[in-house]
Amino acid sequence: MVAPRTYKIKFFEQVIAGGSIISYTDKQKGLQFLVSFFGEIRPGTFSRRKTAIRNLEAVTQYIGNNKILLANFQHAVLSQLLQARLTTAFTQSGIPLARGFWQELSNRLKHKLLPRLQDENDFLYTINHVFYKKDDFKWVEAIPRQQWVQFFEKAGMNFNAGSSGLLAELLHSLKVLSYHVAQLGLEKEVEQYLPAAERQKSNTPFVLQNYAVHELENQVQAHAADEHITAASLQLKQQLVRCYEMIQHIRNGHSEKGASLQQTYLLLLLANRLQRMQLITDMLDADKQFDTGSFADLFRLLVRYEKRKNSIKEFLSQSVGYLAYQIAEHKGNRGHKYITETRRQFYRMVRSAMAGGFIISFIAIFKNLLGKLVLAPFPMGFLYSINYSAGFVLNDETKSTLATKQPAFTASAVAASLDNKRVGEPDIDNLAATVAKVSRSQIASFFGNLIIVFPLTFVLAWLYHHFYGVKIADGAAAFALLKAQHPWRSAALLYACFTGVFLFVSGIIAGYWQNKIQYGQIKERLKHHPGLKQSFSARLLDKMANYIEKHLGALMGSVALGFFLGFSGVVGKIFGIPFDIRHITISAGNTAIGVYGLEIENIPPYFMLAVFGGVLGIGFLNFLISFLLAFIVAVKSRGIHMSEYPNLFRKVVKHFFTHTREFFLPPKRKKEVVYKPLV
């Protein structure tokens, strides 16, 4: 056993030496004792996690060996439980109370600036005074659950709920939560997305659980036999499980039907209240004793919730996290088409990227021709945006590939390979294999784009010169095009990072709109629109509705990206700041125009080599920034914490060194073994 620190021994010895026991009716002394008691477990800093664990081990041992200390602790706890209202702790602490997302967010902002006044008769007052430091929840959670269970068992937290006066508070809290669950379950955003069989019933599980609560209440208040109370509590638990199944059914349907912020928020409210009802039901079991594990869970939850009750970050993480997961899923579904498994798919990706390069070559030419116009910044930016958007939309419509648009989608597919939402533990091996596939797919698309963009743009620049007698860019203008791609004579690499952010945001926009289209049932609403039904034939209307459902999300993302890129340089000029974009395929096209304008023999080899290196660096940063941002969002929305990232990275690095070829080239074609018959 690790001996307690000196000041701990002094505190406990003072209690033991006093020889007196706190009265369970003296609330003030009981509160002071608990503040000092848990102060001995609290570590100096959160970074000393092991210190908190050792402290609790020492305190557990200490109260086990000293009956006076144990009795004082029990009476101190009872003094708070018997003389405080528990309903608020059970029904409100850690549970969003506002019916709407924005209302709850507004309430948290107000209470963060001016906290609520605490009622001394509320049990939450005790929690906030015992755990008075804002980071106390960190060391409480850092101590393993089982160790808290052992502590509460040693402390004798198994007193009878009825004899302690808690029964009425527990039953009242259970009924309040039950009414909330029934009401939320009848909300349109929930009820309409239940299975068809449940919608046809007059009573869904969210309503039936309320009947089960009343039955349990009647049995407990009538002091019925243990078997009757057990049967009633089991019936309630079964209904709570069915409620969870309904929530999961709605969430599973989000990939097809989409999700809204309001629906996500309502499901969060339901899940929180159901969790709290399960804890209270465990406390009301037939043995009429606290389930120590449930009590430990509730203890840790209350400490965390009270310390984080006004946290904007935690609320947004809870409420928006699942919606982000759905948006990431829509992107991930599209991202699988950018991941090659076989040699055939790899070479198909190269061909698709070559088609994308063909389109971008013309976009680069048009962009430079537009630059010759003498216009104010805003109309110039608008024309640039239309040019970019048209190219990106054309890429989507022809199903050709643009290398830089892949990362925002493939990152979500990579995160999906972890399967965290389905199996509970991240599948790191699958992640490493998927990263290898993404790497070679990205190389294939970059290769396909560049092998077309540079030579074709060069040829187009020559054709323009041949037919119109002037070069698109020559002299200083051509040199400026080359210098703009130079890695250290310009801010090209910084601008490439900005482009990576825009690529990521455009992917989010595409996922958002795809989710919105499905949740809003846009396809069916268009097909049944009275005005459209009169204006178009049923076949044409059906075709149009299907097109919008499948393509509008991608189109919105492409248009958004076009406007991001088109107006960036304009914004930089207006505000006089170094803000612009560098996109690898556009940069390759500009380089070709610059090379033709100056003619290759007039360009120093080292300068030309640096420019080519800059173009490759631009492509790498375009990919890296957009991929990392999309991957972080997709992984975070799956509930994976930052602490797990190093393990993910190590696994990918290890896979790279053991399967290096997979990151660059498609798998070798397996030779089929031909078995010759024996003669």
C-alpha atoms as one frame of an Amber mdcrd trajectory, in Angstrom:
protein
   0.000   0.000   0.000   1.175   3.506  -0.796   1.253   5.494   2.436  -0.815
   8.684   2.470   1.032  11.964   2.438   1.825  13.639   5.759  -0.946  16.243
   5.629  -3.439  13.505   4.800  -2.484  11.534   7.887  -2.780  14.724   9.905
  -6.325  15.420   8.663  -7.566  11.881   9.194  -5.838  11.625  12.577  -7.533
  14.830  13.668 -10.909  13.253  12.881  -9.977  10.017  14.642  -8.415  11.795
  17.609 -11.557  13.876  18.036 -13.482  10.689  18.723 -16.798  12.286  17.748
 -19.139  11.506  14.898 -20.906  14.147  12.843 -24.670  14.105  13.233 -26.466
  13.233  10.017 -28.771  16.178  10.752 -25.900  18.710  10.779 -25.751  19.688
   7.115 -23.119  22.429   7.478 -20.565  20.290   9.306 -21.232  17.431   6.941
 -20.482  19.699   3.962 -17.244  20.961   5.544 -16.134  17.383   6.197 -16.770
  16.325   2.588 -14.857  19.335   1.231 -11.812  18.375   3.320 -12.229  14.653
   2.657 -12.270  14.891  -1.155  -9.600  17.583  -0.961  -7.228  14.857   0.179
  -7.903  12.856  -2.996  -7.546  15.847  -5.332  -4.069  15.904  -6.947  -1.990
  19.060  -7.146  -2.383  19.239 -10.937  -4.383  17.186 -13.446  -1.178  16.156
 -15.174  -0.453  14.021 -12.119  -3.151  11.480 -12.984  -1.377   8.668 -11.153
  -1.324  10.808  -8.017  -5.134  10.930  -7.923  -5.282   7.134  -8.349  -2.750
   6.583  -5.542  -4.576   9.066  -3.318  -7.906   7.260  -3.693  -6.223   3.906
  -3.029  -4.719   5.297   0.169  -8.008   6.876   1.313  -9.932   3.649   0.565
  -7.465   1.729   2.707  -7.644   4.342   5.433 -11.433   4.381   5.845 -11.430
   0.573   5.798  -9.149   0.507   8.819 -10.764   3.326  10.838 -14.413   2.971
  11.846 -14.680   6.512  13.237 -13.476   7.984   9.946 -15.859   5.704   8.022
 -18.819   6.645  10.230 -18.080  10.348   9.826 -17.955   9.995   6.063 -21.259
   8.085   5.955 -22.997  10.612   8.206 -21.597  13.516   6.178 -23.035  12.006
   2.991 -26.375  11.298   4.669 -26.531  14.861   5.996 -26.502  16.096   2.408
 -28.840  13.478   0.950 -31.492  13.776   3.651 -31.707  17.550   3.727 -31.444
  18.445   0.051 -33.659  18.194  -2.998 -32.343  15.538  -5.356 -34.824  15.979
  -8.187 -32.798  18.717  -9.878 -29.645  16.589  -9.796 -31.424  13.632 -11.365
 -33.558  15.456 -13.930 -31.544  18.525 -14.935 -27.823  18.230 -14.237 -26.033
  17.609 -17.521 -29.261  17.421 -19.499 -30.072  20.264 -21.926 -33.337  21.817
 -20.782 -34.285  24.074 -23.690 -36.447  22.511 -26.388 -34.411  24.044 -29.200
 -30.725  23.958 -30.055 -30.326  27.726 -30.402 -32.279  28.434 -27.228 -30.038
  26.111 -25.226 -26.927  27.646 -26.788 -28.192  31.130 -25.877 -28.897  30.031
 -22.288 -25.385  28.649 -21.901 -23.844  31.835 -23.214 -25.842  33.912 -20.711
 -25.064  31.651 -17.765 -21.396  31.533 -18.711 -21.260  35.313 -18.309 -23.548
  35.435 -15.271 -23.928  32.009 -13.580 -27.224  30.914 -12.045 -27.763  31.517
  -8.349 -27.356  28.233  -6.467 -29.993  27.084  -3.966 -28.436  25.838  -0.708
 -31.230  23.274  -0.381 -30.353  21.688  -3.721 -28.003  18.699  -3.777 -26.162
  20.314  -6.688 -25.070  23.012  -4.228 -23.197  20.284  -2.354 -21.594  18.925
  -5.532 -20.383  22.376  -6.562 -18.916  23.148  -3.133 -17.180  19.827  -2.611
 -15.752  19.896  -6.139 -15.182  23.631  -6.309 -12.359  23.709  -8.870 -13.416
  23.960 -12.523 -11.120  21.086 -13.568 -12.145  18.681 -10.795 -14.056  16.520
 -13.260 -10.778  15.676 -14.992  -9.161  13.896 -12.059 -12.485  12.329 -11.044
 -12.778  10.783 -14.531  -9.060   9.950 -14.654  -9.570   7.516 -11.773 -10.878
   4.204 -13.209 -14.560   3.440 -12.630 -13.807   0.172 -10.843 -11.652   2.003
  -8.312 -14.524   4.361  -7.486 -16.812   1.330  -7.125 -14.357  -0.233  -4.667
 -14.190   3.033  -2.728 -17.984   3.348  -2.408 -18.287  -0.314  -1.442 -15.663
   0.156   1.265 -17.481   3.327   2.345 -20.693   1.296   2.791 -22.813   3.166
   0.255 -25.490   0.477   0.358 -28.044   2.050   2.670 -31.749   1.455   2.116
 -33.402   4.000  -0.160 -36.637   3.950   1.815 -35.132   4.362   5.255 -32.907
   7.223   4.097 -35.844   9.256   2.847 -34.662   9.051  -0.764 -37.552   6.993
  -2.056 -39.906   9.906  -2.744 -37.157  11.898  -4.472 -36.178   8.954  -6.666
 -39.764   8.201  -7.694 -40.524  11.842  -8.402 -37.373  12.191 -10.509 -38.232
   9.039 -12.438 -41.733  10.323 -13.217 -40.456  13.722 -14.370 -37.957  12.088
 -16.720 -40.631   9.692 -17.955 -42.984  12.529 -18.896 -40.150  14.253 -20.753
 -39.346  11.091 -22.723 -42.999  10.556 -23.678 -43.361  14.154 -24.852 -40.125
  14.154 -26.852 -41.038  10.812 -28.416 -44.201  12.365 -29.821 -42.334  15.190
 -31.566 -42.774  15.179 -35.343 -39.014  14.926 -35.998 -38.948  11.702 -33.958
 -42.323  10.021 -34.494 -42.300  10.331 -38.297 -38.974   8.509 -38.524 -39.950
   5.498 -36.411 -40.502   2.118 -38.111 -43.799   1.920 -39.979 -45.138  -0.715
 -37.575 -44.501   1.580 -34.587 -46.046   4.640 -36.252 -49.290   2.740 -36.811
 -49.605   1.946 -33.115 -51.332   4.336 -30.759 -48.537   3.832 -28.212 -44.847
   3.830 -29.098 -42.127   2.643 -26.651 -41.641   6.303 -25.652 -45.228   6.332
 -24.363 -45.367   2.777 -23.005 -42.397   3.392 -20.707 -44.583   5.902 -18.838
 -47.112   3.156 -18.001 -44.246   0.981 -16.770 -43.024   3.812 -14.513 -46.490
   4.134 -12.929 -46.630   0.379 -12.348 -43.226   0.404 -10.641 -44.269   3.397
  -8.539 -47.451   1.612  -7.397 -45.546  -1.535  -6.448 -42.859   0.354  -4.500
 -45.295   2.602  -2.644 -47.517  -0.371  -1.768 -44.476  -2.179  -0.303 -45.252
  -5.107  -2.579 -43.331  -8.363  -2.477 -39.847  -8.341  -3.928 -40.831 -10.470
  -6.909 -43.545  -7.967  -7.911 -41.152  -5.014  -7.680 -38.563  -6.996  -9.646
 -41.091  -7.776 -12.365 -42.177  -4.115 -12.599 -38.594  -2.845 -12.767 -37.744
  -5.464 -15.420 -40.729  -4.371 -17.512 -39.564  -0.751 -17.299 -36.019  -1.679
 -18.281 -37.324  -3.554 -21.313 -39.271  -0.500 -22.446 -36.178   1.691 -21.987
 -34.198  -0.724 -24.159 -36.899  -0.495 -26.836 -36.671   3.302 -26.685 -32.932
   3.062 -27.310 -33.647   0.753 -30.254 -36.000   3.339 -31.743 -33.330   6.050
 -31.420 -30.784   3.808 -33.100 -33.256   2.999 -35.875 -33.665   6.707 -36.629
 -29.896   7.218 -36.631 -29.293   4.206 -38.859 -31.705   5.682 -41.389 -29.797
   8.963 -41.592 -27.551   7.729 -44.401 -30.665   7.420 -46.598 -33.045   9.966
 -45.102 -30.564  12.556 -43.846 -30.557  14.365 -40.505 -31.368  17.830 -39.196
 -29.873  19.764 -36.300 -33.260  19.808 -34.541 -33.759  16.050 -34.888 -30.191
  15.368 -33.737 -30.796  17.595 -30.718 -34.069  15.844 -29.825 -32.384  12.432
 -30.004 -29.672  13.749 -27.707 -32.322  14.890 -25.191 -34.006  11.486 -25.337
 -30.770   9.548 -24.900 -29.731  11.667 -21.896 -33.038  11.196 -20.123 -33.204
   7.465 -20.850 -29.717   7.039 -19.432 -30.749   8.819 -16.227 -33.932   6.720
 -15.974 -31.851   3.544 -16.172 -29.688   4.708 -13.273 -32.703   5.523 -11.090
 -34.404   2.225 -11.967 -31.295   0.366 -10.806 -31.567   2.178  -7.476 -35.208
   1.111  -7.099 -34.639  -2.606  -7.634 -36.265  -5.133  -5.343 -33.280  -5.354
  -2.982 -34.006  -1.719  -2.027 -30.277  -0.997  -1.991 -28.092   1.119  -4.164
 -26.336  -0.592  -7.016 -22.790   0.561  -6.261 -21.768   0.605  -9.899 -24.762
   2.754 -10.837 -24.089   5.041  -7.893 -20.450   5.453  -9.022 -21.620   6.222
 -12.557 -24.067   8.836 -11.307 -21.416  10.370  -9.046 -18.947  10.794 -11.906
 -21.655  12.111 -14.242 -22.843  14.741 -11.757 -19.328  16.022 -11.121 -18.611
  16.302 -14.832 -21.939  17.873 -15.712 -21.788  20.490 -12.963 -18.283  21.504
 -13.928 -19.185  21.623 -17.634 -22.811  22.778 -17.440 -22.067  26.098 -19.156
 -19.463  24.733 -21.571 -20.241  25.884 -25.116 -17.621  23.545 -26.577 -19.062
  20.444 -24.910 -22.626  21.317 -25.871 -21.663  21.846 -29.510 -19.624  18.647
 -29.477 -22.609  16.700 -28.138 -25.266  18.267 -30.331 -23.448  18.761 -33.610
 -21.231  15.673 -33.413 -23.747  13.217 -34.790 -24.914  15.617 -37.474 -21.258
  16.027 -38.499 -21.066  12.249 -38.657 -23.983  12.159 -41.098 -22.425  14.846
 -43.305 -19.140  12.955 -43.196 -20.997   9.762 -44.117 -22.478  11.380 -47.233
 -18.988  12.494 -48.231 -17.587   9.070 -47.360 -20.123   7.309 -49.555 -18.928
   9.372 -52.489 -15.292   9.016 -51.418 -15.246   5.252 -52.042 -15.319   5.857
 -55.791 -11.971   7.645 -55.465 -10.277   4.676 -53.762  -8.795   2.033 -56.042
  -8.614  -1.611 -55.009  -7.349  -3.357 -58.154  -4.995  -2.618 -61.059  -7.996
  -2.155 -63.313  -9.467   0.483 -61.005  -6.047   2.159 -60.704  -5.664   2.604
 -64.457  -9.293   3.643 -64.755  -8.507   6.366 -62.210  -5.563   7.519 -64.364
  -7.832   7.751 -67.421 -10.513   9.600 -65.482  -7.895  12.047 -64.179  -6.622
  12.592 -67.712 -10.164  13.610 -68.709 -10.224  15.987 -65.743  -6.891  17.442
 -66.844  -8.305  18.017 -70.320 -11.099  20.189 -68.888  -8.812  22.123 -66.539
  -6.454  22.988 -69.410  -9.225  25.056 -70.994 -10.111  26.579 -67.604  -6.492
  27.740 -67.203  -6.536  29.302 -70.675  -9.859  31.081 -70.079  -8.684  32.327
 -66.679  -5.628  33.994 -68.213  -7.701  35.469 -71.037 -10.158  36.899 -68.502
  -7.192  38.472 -66.752  -6.589  40.615 -69.823  -9.933  42.386 -69.322  -9.845
  45.786 -67.647 -12.486  45.439 -64.950 -13.084  46.420 -61.335 -12.040  43.794
 -58.756 -15.535  42.485 -57.983 -16.690  41.723 -61.560 -13.251  40.271 -62.273
 -13.569  37.957 -59.268 -17.086  37.021 -60.345 -15.907  36.037 -63.837 -13.019
  34.038 -62.382 -15.521  32.269 -60.087 -17.877  31.410 -62.955 -14.944  30.040
 -64.954 -13.716  27.840 -62.094 -17.232  26.706 -61.152 -18.034  25.758 -64.755
 -14.884  23.642 -64.921 -15.560  21.876 -61.629 -19.220  21.244 -62.506 -18.164
  19.896 -65.906 -15.771  17.560 -64.117 -18.654  16.295 -61.977 -21.011  15.861
 -64.901 -18.478  13.987 -67.058 -17.436  11.850 -64.053 -13.842  12.872 -64.628
 -11.456  13.217 -61.709  -9.763  16.284 -60.277  -7.017  15.236 -57.871  -7.508
  18.060 -55.376 -11.238  17.396 -54.935 -10.594  13.843 -53.774  -9.132  14.402
 -50.269 -12.245  15.982 -48.738 -14.197  12.868 -49.745 -11.571  10.128 -49.334
 -10.741  11.337 -45.801 -14.307  10.567 -44.716 -14.069   7.155 -46.358 -10.776
   6.534 -44.529 -12.408   7.483 -41.217 -15.328   5.193 -42.062 -12.834   2.321
 -42.331 -12.406   2.579 -38.566 -16.014   1.371 -38.199 -16.153   3.039 -34.795
 -19.921   3.553 -34.924 -20.551  -0.116 -35.564 -18.073  -2.204 -33.606 -17.062
   0.101 -30.766 -13.278  -0.185 -31.191 -11.402   1.525 -34.053 -10.244  -0.933
 -36.707  -6.711   0.440 -37.057  -5.498  -2.315 -39.374  -8.290  -1.540 -41.808
  -7.432   2.160 -41.541  -3.779   1.573 -42.520  -4.770  -0.527 -45.525  -7.280
   2.110 -46.634  -4.682   4.897 -46.327  -2.410   2.898 -48.653  -5.229   2.630
 -51.198  -5.952   6.361 -50.926  -2.248   7.171 -51.395  -1.890   5.265 -54.657
  -5.271   6.515 -55.867  -4.186  10.091 -55.193  -0.912   9.523 -57.043  -2.845
   8.089 -59.991  -5.122  11.130 -60.151  -2.253  13.635 -59.811  -0.351  11.812
 -62.545  -3.394  11.711 -64.822  -4.125  15.410 -64.303  -0.565  16.663 -64.811
   0.315  14.447 -67.765  -2.482  16.180 -69.695  -2.647  19.686 -68.203   0.913
  20.800 -68.923   1.314  19.612 -72.535  -2.283  20.390 -73.569  -2.218  23.893
 -72.084   1.115  24.456 -73.857  -0.472  23.358 -77.165  -3.530  25.572 -76.553
  -1.260  28.541 -75.854   0.545  27.824 -79.138  -2.765  27.569 -81.036  -3.918
  30.896 -79.601  -0.643  32.480 -80.695  -0.929  30.870 -84.134  -4.491  32.090
 -84.813  -4.411  35.503 -83.113  -0.774  36.456 -83.604  -0.202  37.312 -79.938
   0.765  35.212 -76.967  -1.549  34.844 -74.000   1.371  35.980 -71.839   4.893
  37.015 -72.783   7.797  38.940 -71.314   7.154  40.198 -67.780   3.639  38.698
 -67.686   4.947  35.233 -68.570   7.746  35.523 -66.007   5.183  36.561 -63.373
   3.202  33.380 -64.079   6.299  31.260 -63.453   7.428  33.243 -60.421   3.952
  32.862 -58.873   4.581  29.085 -58.646   8.130  29.427 -57.285   8.362  27.893
 -53.787  10.546  30.587 -52.170  10.314  33.595 -54.491   6.566  33.780 -53.845
   4.014  32.799 -51.216   2.839  29.902 -53.399   3.086  27.273 -50.664   1.151
  29.439 -48.195  -1.538  30.040 -50.811  -1.624  26.281 -51.456  -2.555  25.813
 -47.782  -5.401  28.317 -48.150  -6.606  26.326 -51.142  -6.519  23.159 -49.053
  -8.863  24.813 -46.540 -11.242  25.838 -49.348 -11.191  22.296 -50.738 -12.135
  20.968 -47.297 -14.927  23.512 -46.796 -16.355  22.796 -50.251 -16.506  19.106
 -49.316 -18.405  19.976 -46.127 -20.824  22.086 -48.173 -21.383  19.198 -50.584
 -22.082  16.795 -47.694 -24.338  19.315 -45.976 -26.518  19.838 -49.043 -26.705
  16.129 -49.803 -27.851  15.517 -46.231 -30.363  18.372 -46.465 -31.817  17.045
 -49.728 -32.389  13.615 -48.255 -33.752  14.793 -44.893 -36.076  17.277 -46.583
 -37.366  14.572 -48.973 -36.741  16.977 -51.842 -37.097  14.275 -54.492 -40.618
  13.281 -53.437 -41.694  16.882 -52.860 -40.617  17.837 -56.383 -42.435  14.875
 -57.920 -45.648  15.858 -56.119 -45.355  19.621 -56.613 -48.695  20.736 -58.160
 -47.135  23.424 -60.358 -44.363  21.195 -61.676 -46.803  18.335 -62.335 -48.744
  20.620 -64.667 -45.638  21.992 -66.420 -43.671  18.770 -66.995 -44.506  15.218
 -67.972 -44.301  12.595 -65.231 -41.254  11.005 -66.878 -39.353  14.292 -67.183
 -40.293  15.357 -63.661 -39.129  12.021 -62.274 -35.845  12.336 -64.156 -35.327
  15.886 -62.884 -36.102  14.907 -59.278 -33.678  11.962 -59.434 -30.965  14.196
 -60.886 -31.357  16.768 -58.117 -31.251  14.085 -55.418 -28.063  12.513 -56.772
 -26.162  15.539 -58.093 -27.208  18.752 -56.326 -24.940  18.221 -53.308 -21.847
  17.773 -55.506 -22.865  20.717 -57.685 -23.222  22.998 -54.664 -19.770  21.955
 -53.467 -18.254  22.607 -56.913 -19.869  26.041 -57.250 -18.759  26.966 -53.726
 -15.186  25.907 -54.494 -15.232  27.918 -57.717 -16.273  31.074 -55.881 -13.762
  30.494 -53.079 -10.944  30.295 -55.611 -12.254  33.068 -57.845 -12.616  35.717
 -55.151  -9.549  34.907 -53.016  -7.097  36.988 -55.054  -9.634  39.812 -55.249
 -10.040  39.844 -51.456  -6.269  39.905 -51.038  -5.968  42.937 -53.346  -8.864
  44.818 -51.750  -7.476  44.467 -48.224  -3.827  44.563 -49.231  -2.976  41.268
 -47.549  -1.088  38.196 -48.815  -4.190  36.156 -49.552  -4.588  34.137 -52.739
  -4.906  30.549 -53.951  -2.651  28.037 -55.650  -4.307  24.979 -57.128  -1.991
  22.349 -58.591  -3.775  21.843 -61.919  -4.333  25.576 -62.442  -0.696  26.196
 -61.441   0.484  23.555 -63.925  -1.578  25.253 -66.647  -0.173  28.688 -65.743
   3.340  27.244 -65.815   2.773  25.893 -69.317   1.508  29.297 -70.487   4.509
  31.008 -68.877   6.986  28.558 -70.428   5.485  29.073 -73.879   5.494  32.831
 -73.424   9.185  33.024 -72.424  10.290  30.009 -74.487  12.139  27.236 -72.686
  15.632  28.257 -73.890  15.271  31.652 -72.173  14.510  30.172 -68.765  17.416
  29.244 -66.433  17.316  25.474 -65.743  17.589  25.867 -61.968  14.696  28.361
 -61.974  12.573  26.050 -64.107  13.375  23.115 -61.817  12.344  25.159 -58.773
   9.049  26.106 -60.454   8.272  22.466 -61.222   9.104  21.623 -57.600   6.787
  24.412 -56.509   3.928  22.975 -58.553   4.436  19.566 -56.931   4.665  21.218
 -53.504   1.401  23.048 -54.186  -0.267  19.739 -55.019   1.090  18.087 -51.898
  -0.150  20.897 -49.617  -3.524  21.032 -51.399  -3.913  17.351 -50.603  -2.410
  17.363 -47.102  -4.398  20.284 -45.662  -7.774  19.282 -47.115  -7.261  15.615
 -46.202  -6.171  16.312 -42.614  -9.041  18.716 -41.923 -11.618  16.341 -43.390
 -10.086  13.365 -41.581 -10.095  15.157 -38.208 -13.765  16.116 -38.593 -14.756
  12.626 -39.741 -12.799  10.878 -36.968 -13.953  13.279 -34.252 -17.569  12.833
 -35.317 -17.082   9.096 -34.736 -16.178   9.715 -31.102 -12.443   9.033 -31.404
 -10.377  11.263 -29.123  -7.066  12.978 -29.816  -5.304  10.578 -27.439  -5.836
   7.789 -29.994  -4.267   9.696 -32.901  -0.623   8.705 -32.170  -1.607   5.033
 -32.286  -3.365   5.557 -35.623  -0.305   7.357 -37.012   2.123   4.674 -35.788
   0.047   1.950 -37.410   0.002   3.770 -40.752   3.795   4.354 -40.634   4.395
   0.707 -39.778   2.155  -0.370 -42.657   4.087   1.959 -44.980   7.420   0.306
 -44.205   6.035  -3.221 -44.406   3.864  -2.673 -47.520   5.590   0.248 -49.243
   4.546  -0.730 -52.756   0.833  -0.538 -51.890   1.175   3.226 -51.241   2.392
   3.926 -54.790   1.294   1.196 -57.166  -1.682  -1.139 -57.569  -1.361  -4.734
 -56.341   0.333  -7.135 -58.674  -1.908  -9.288 -60.817  -2.140 -12.696 -59.235
  -1.162 -15.547 -61.492  -3.762 -18.246 -61.680  -2.381 -21.698 -61.042  -3.228
 -24.115 -63.821  -3.520 -27.705 -62.712  -2.647 -30.213 -65.408  -4.294 -33.591
 -65.210  -2.069 -36.519 -64.439  -1.525 -38.849 -67.368
